[in-house]
Amino acid sequence: MVGLEACAMASSSSVPASSTQSKKPRDKIADWFRQALLKKPKKMPISQESHLSDGSQTATQDGLSPSSGSSPRSHSSSQSQSSTPSCSSGMPPTSPPTHVDSSSSSSSGRWSKDYDVCVCHSEEDLEVAQELVSYLEGSKASLRCFLQFRDAAPGGAIVSELCQALSGSHCRVLLITPGFLRDPWCKYQMLQALTEAPGSEGCTIPLLSGLTRAAYPPELRFMYYVDGRGQDGGFYQVKEAVIHYLETLS
């Protein structure tokens, strides 16, 4: 009996021992996984990481620090002062005003046409016209003159050449002589000059040479003329009249 009881007690005591021994490795494995999960760092979602990285790159490109504790304004202001001048009003810096020469601005309209003066003359007065052109071109103002004998395009139509010469010149000097009154082309130039600029005072300058006041063309009676009976043939007055007209251009 005693032996049976001892065996029973031994068997009863061995069962829980085996169960406890079998449970211990499982508990250890569970504890190890639990600790591993607790110690494992939490990863951010990919979208948040990319957003933060883009934001940090943008901040560094703008010269700003991505950290919230630092003051980005001091860094950006020092960087802007070292690279480009800053403006206190927040507006972009303006370029300094350029100096405009008054003489160049007053004569800027002069270069809108090819010539300053178109000398209208007859074939009989070619020599006098050449002297007038030499005087005007050789003056201090270096006036640009159109002389039909010299500047007309070879092969061009006479009417078109005369019209282009008048429209491409600021002033028209009419060398009115007995030959001028007899030449139909000179008559045409005179009427064309009056038609193109009827209200422009000073652009048509009659130079009366070898004629009396009574022979002055009636179409020009409302204009003062330059008397060519002087020592210089009226060239000085013609030059001053042209320069005065060019000064009125803007």
C-alpha positions in Angstrom: 0.0 0.0 0.0 2.8 2.3 0.9 4.4 1.6 -2.4 1.3 2.3 -4.4 0.7 5.6 -2.6 4.3 6.6 -3.2 3.9 5.8 -6.9 0.7 7.8 -7.1 2.3 10.8 -5.4 5.2 10.5 -7.7 3.0 10.4 -10.8 0.9 13.3 -9.6 3.9 15.4 -8.9 5.5 14.6 -12.2 2.6 15.7 -14.4 2.5 19.4 -13.3 6.2 19.5 -13.5 6.2 18.4 -17.1 3.4 20.8 -18.0 5.3 23.7 -16.4 8.5 22.6 -18.2 6.6 22.6 -21.5 5.0 26.0 -20.9 8.3 27.8 -20.0 9.8 27.8 -23.5 6.5 29.1 -25.0 6.3 31.9 -22.5 9.9 32.8 -23.1 9.3 33.0 -26.9 6.2 35.2 -26.3 8.1 37.5 -24.0 10.9 37.8 -26.5 8.5 38.7 -29.3 6.7 41.2 -27.1 10.0 42.9 -26.1 11.1 42.9 -29.7 7.9 44.6 -30.8 8.3 47.2 -28.0 11.9 48.0 -28.9 11.3 48.2 -32.7 11.3 51.9 -33.8 8.1 53.1 -35.4 8.5 53.9 -39.1 6.6 56.9 -40.6 4.4 56.4 -43.6 6.1 56.8 -47.0 3.8 59.7 -48.0 4.7 61.6 -44.8 8.4 61.0 -45.2 8.4 62.1 -48.9 6.4 65.2 -47.9 8.8 66.1 -45.2 11.8 65.5 -47.4 10.3 67.7 -50.1 9.6 70.4 -47.6 13.1 70.3 -46.2 14.6 70.5 -49.8 12.4 73.5 -50.6 13.4 75.2 -47.4 17.1 74.6 -48.1 16.7 75.9 -51.6 15.0 79.1 -50.3 17.8 79.6 -47.8 15.6 78.6 -44.8 16.4 76.1 -42.1 14.0 73.1 -41.9 14.1 73.1 -38.1 11.4 75.0 -36.3 13.6 76.2 -33.5 15.9 78.3 -35.6 15.1 81.7 -37.0 15.1 81.4 -40.9 14.7 85.2 -41.5 18.1 86.0 -40.2 19.7 83.4 -42.4 17.8 84.5 -45.5 18.4 88.2 -44.9 22.1 87.8 -44.5 22.2 85.7 -47.6 20.2 88.3 -49.7 22.4 91.1 -48.4 25.5 89.3 -49.5 24.2 88.4 -53.0 21.8 91.2 -54.2 20.8 94.6 -52.7 17.6 94.4 -50.8 14.8 97.0 -50.9 13.1 98.0 -47.6 9.7 98.5 -49.2 9.6 94.9 -50.5 9.5 96.1 -54.1 12.2 94.9 -56.6 15.1 97.3 -57.0 14.7 99.7 -59.8 17.4 100.7 -62.2 18.9 104.2 -61.9 17.4 106.8 -64.2 19.3 107.3 -67.4 20.5 110.8 -68.4 18.8 112.1 -71.5 20.7 114.6 -73.5 18.5 117.6 -74.3 20.2 118.2 -77.6 19.7 114.6 -78.8 16.0 114.6 -77.7 15.3 117.9 -79.5 16.8 116.6 -82.7 15.4 113.1 -82.5 12.7 113.8 -85.1 15.3 114.9 -87.6 16.3 111.3 -88.3 12.7 110.2 -89.1 13.4 111.2 -92.7 16.2 110.6 -95.1 17.0 114.2 -95.9 16.8 117.6 -94.2 16.5 119.7 -97.4 15.2 119.0 -100.9 16.4 121.6 -103.4 13.9 122.1 -106.2 15.5 123.9 -109.2 15.4 123.9 -113.0 18.1 122.5 -115.2 19.2 126.1 -116.1 20.0 126.7 -112.4 21.9 123.5 -111.7 25.2 125.4 -110.9 23.5 127.6 -108.4 21.7 124.7 -106.8 25.0 122.8 -106.5 26.6 125.9 -104.7 23.6 126.0 -102.3 23.9 122.3 -101.6 27.6 122.6 -100.9 27.0 125.5 -98.6 24.3 123.6 -96.6 26.2 120.3 -96.4 29.5 122.0 -95.4 27.9 124.0 -92.6 28.4 123.2 -89.0 24.9 121.6 -88.9 25.9 119.2 -91.8 22.5 119.3 -93.4 21.5 116.4 -95.5 20.4 117.6 -99.0 18.7 116.0 -101.9 19.8 117.2 -105.3 17.9 115.6 -108.2 20.9 115.6 -110.5 23.0 113.8 -108.0 20.7 111.7 -105.8 17.9 110.6 -108.2 17.9 106.8 -108.9 18.9 106.1 -112.5 16.1 104.7 -114.5 13.5 105.8 -112.0 10.3 107.6 -113.1 10.6 111.4 -112.8 7.3 111.8 -111.0 7.9 109.1 -108.5 11.5 110.4 -107.8 10.3 113.9 -107.3 7.5 112.8 -104.9 9.8 110.6 -102.9 12.3 113.4 -102.6 9.7 115.8 -101.3 8.1 113.3 -98.9 11.5 112.1 -97.7 12.8 115.6 -96.8 11.8 117.8 -93.8 12.3 121.1 -95.8 11.9 122.1 -99.4 13.9 125.0 -100.9 12.3 126.4 -104.0 15.0 128.1 -106.1 12.7 130.4 -108.0 14.3 131.9 -111.0 13.1 132.7 -114.6 14.1 129.1 -115.5 12.0 127.8 -112.6 8.9 129.6 -113.8 9.3 128.1 -117.3 10.0 124.5 -116.2 6.8 122.5 -115.8 8.5 120.0 -113.5 9.4 122.8 -111.2 5.8 124.0 -111.2 4.8 120.4 -110.3 7.3 120.3 -107.4 6.0 123.5 -106.0 2.4 122.5 -106.1 3.3 119.0 -104.7 5.2 120.6 -101.8 2.2 122.8 -101.0 -0.2 119.9 -101.2 1.8 117.6 -98.9 2.3 120.0 -96.1 -0.2 122.9 -96.4 -0.2 123.6 -92.7 3.5 123.2 -91.9 5.0 126.6 -91.5 8.7 126.9 -92.3 9.1 123.6 -94.2 8.8 125.3 -97.6 11.4 128.0 -98.1 11.2 130.1 -101.4 14.5 131.6 -102.5 13.8 134.3 -105.1 16.8 134.9 -107.4 16.9 137.1 -110.5 13.2 138.1 -110.2 11.3 141.0 -108.9 8.5 141.0 -106.4 5.9 141.2 -109.1 7.2 137.9 -110.7 6.8 136.0 -107.4 4.4 133.0 -108.0 0.8 133.8 -106.8 0.6 130.3 -105.2 3.3 131.4 -102.7 2.0 134.9 -101.8 1.1 133.8 -98.3 4.8 132.8 -97.6 7.7 135.1 -97.0 10.6 134.4 -99.4 14.4 134.8 -99.1 15.8 137.5 -101.2 18.7 136.2 -103.2 20.1 139.6 -104.2 22.4 139.7 -101.2 26.1 139.0 -101.2 25.8 135.3 -100.3 22.8 134.8 -102.6 20.5 134.3 -99.5 22.2 131.0 -98.6 22.7 132.0 -95.0 19.1 132.8 -94.5 18.1 129.5 -96.1 20.4 127.6 -93.7 19.1 129.4 -90.6 15.5 128.8 -91.7 16.2 125.0 -92.1 17.9 124.7 -88.8 15.1 126.6 -87.1 12.6 124.2 -88.5 14.6 121.1 -87.5 14.8 122.4 -83.9 11.0 122.4 -83.7 10.9 118.7 -84.4 10.5 116.4 -81.4 
